[in-house]
Amino acid sequence: MHAFDVLGDPVRRRILELLADGELTAGVISAAIGAEFDISQPAVSQHLKVLRDNGFTSVRPEGQRRLYAVNGDALRDVDEWLAGFRRFWTPKLDALATEIARGKRQRRRSAP
């Protein structure tokens, strides 16, 4: 499965967002995702499997629990692919940052 096929699903993207803060058990992920998306535990498990099988997450056993974590290698591959397109948004973001800084300076100068 292509990385963007994996990341194209909002449930899988949300799982990765949850894992960005650190390891979580399958149970915690299931509870959060199940509540947020109104899907069953087996459905969440399938999404975790897709993420794991495609290298976006790793899993390690800890007793009866399974701890999931983000695997940065797969995300680096996506980042490298996106690198060729950054030229389309980087100048706009840089210009926005400049405008924000200019506005802050003007507000400081005009403050009593």
C-alpha positions as CSV (number, residue, x, y, z in Angstrom):
1,M,0.0,0.0,0.0
2,H,1.3,3.5,-0.9
3,A,2.0,5.8,2.0
4,F,-0.7,8.2,0.9
5,D,-3.2,5.4,0.8
6,V,-2.4,4.7,4.4
7,L,-2.4,8.3,5.4
8,G,-5.5,9.1,3.4
9,D,-7.7,7.6,6.0
10,P,-8.7,10.0,8.8
11,V,-8.8,7.3,11.4
12,R,-5.2,6.3,10.7
13,R,-4.1,9.9,10.7
14,R,-5.8,10.4,14.0
15,I,-4.1,7.3,15.5
16,L,-0.7,8.7,14.4
17,E,-1.6,12.1,16.0
18,L,-2.4,10.3,19.3
19,L,0.9,8.4,19.1
20,A,2.9,11.5,18.4
21,D,3.0,12.2,22.1
22,G,4.4,8.8,22.9
23,E,3.5,5.1,23.2
24,L,0.0,4.0,23.9
25,T,-1.6,0.7,24.5
26,A,-4.0,-0.8,21.9
27,G,-6.8,-0.5,24.5
28,V,-6.2,3.3,25.0
29,I,-6.1,3.8,21.3
30,S,-9.2,1.7,20.7
31,A,-11.1,3.6,23.4
32,A,-10.1,7.0,22.1
33,I,-10.7,6.2,18.4
34,G,-13.8,4.2,19.0
35,A,-15.4,7.1,20.9
36,E,-14.2,9.8,18.4
37,F,-15.2,7.9,15.2
38,D,-17.9,5.6,16.6
39,I,-16.2,2.4,15.3
40,S,-15.7,-0.9,17.0
41,Q,-12.5,-2.3,18.6
42,P,-12.0,-4.8,15.8
43,A,-12.2,-1.9,13.3
44,V,-9.6,0.1,15.2
45,S,-7.4,-3.1,15.4
46,Q,-7.6,-3.3,11.5
47,H,-6.4,0.3,11.2
48,L,-3.6,-0.4,13.7
49,K,-2.6,-3.4,11.6
50,V,-2.5,-1.4,8.4
51,L,-0.3,1.2,10.1
52,R,2.0,-1.5,11.5
53,D,2.2,-3.5,8.2
54,N,3.1,-0.4,6.3
55,G,5.8,0.7,8.7
56,F,4.1,3.7,10.3
57,T,3.9,2.2,13.7
58,S,5.8,-0.3,15.8
59,V,4.3,-2.5,18.5
60,R,6.0,-4.1,21.4
61,P,4.4,-6.5,23.9
62,E,4.4,-5.7,27.6
63,G,2.8,-8.6,29.4
64,Q,-0.7,-8.9,28.0
65,R,-0.7,-5.4,26.6
66,R,0.5,-4.2,23.2
67,L,2.2,-0.8,23.1
68,Y,2.2,1.1,19.9
69,A,4.5,3.9,18.8
70,V,5.1,6.0,15.7
71,N,7.9,4.7,13.4
72,G,9.6,7.8,12.1
73,D,11.2,6.0,9.1
74,A,7.9,5.8,7.1
75,L,7.1,9.4,7.9
76,R,10.6,10.4,6.7
77,D,9.9,8.8,3.4
78,V,6.7,10.8,3.1
79,D,8.7,14.0,4.1
80,E,11.3,13.3,1.4
81,W,8.6,12.9,-1.2
82,L,7.0,16.1,-0.2
83,A,10.4,17.9,-0.3
84,G,9.9,18.4,-4.1
85,F,6.7,20.4,-3.5
86,R,7.8,22.6,-0.6
87,R,8.7,25.3,-3.0
88,F,5.0,25.9,-3.6
89,W,4.2,26.7,0.0
90,T,7.4,27.7,1.7
91,P,7.6,31.2,0.2
92,K,4.0,31.8,1.2
93,L,4.6,30.7,4.8
94,D,7.8,32.8,5.0
95,A,5.8,35.8,3.7
96,L,3.1,35.2,6.3
97,A,5.7,34.9,9.1
98,T,7.2,38.3,7.9
99,E,3.7,39.9,8.0
100,I,3.0,38.6,11.4
101,A,6.3,39.9,12.7
102,R,5.7,43.3,11.1
103,G,2.3,43.5,12.7
104,K,3.8,42.7,16.1
105,R,6.4,45.4,15.8
106,Q,3.8,47.9,14.7
107,R,1.6,47.1,17.7
108,R,4.6,47.4,20.1
109,R,5.5,50.8,18.6
110,S,1.9,52.1,18.9
111,A,1.3,50.7,22.4
112,P,1.1,53.4,25.1
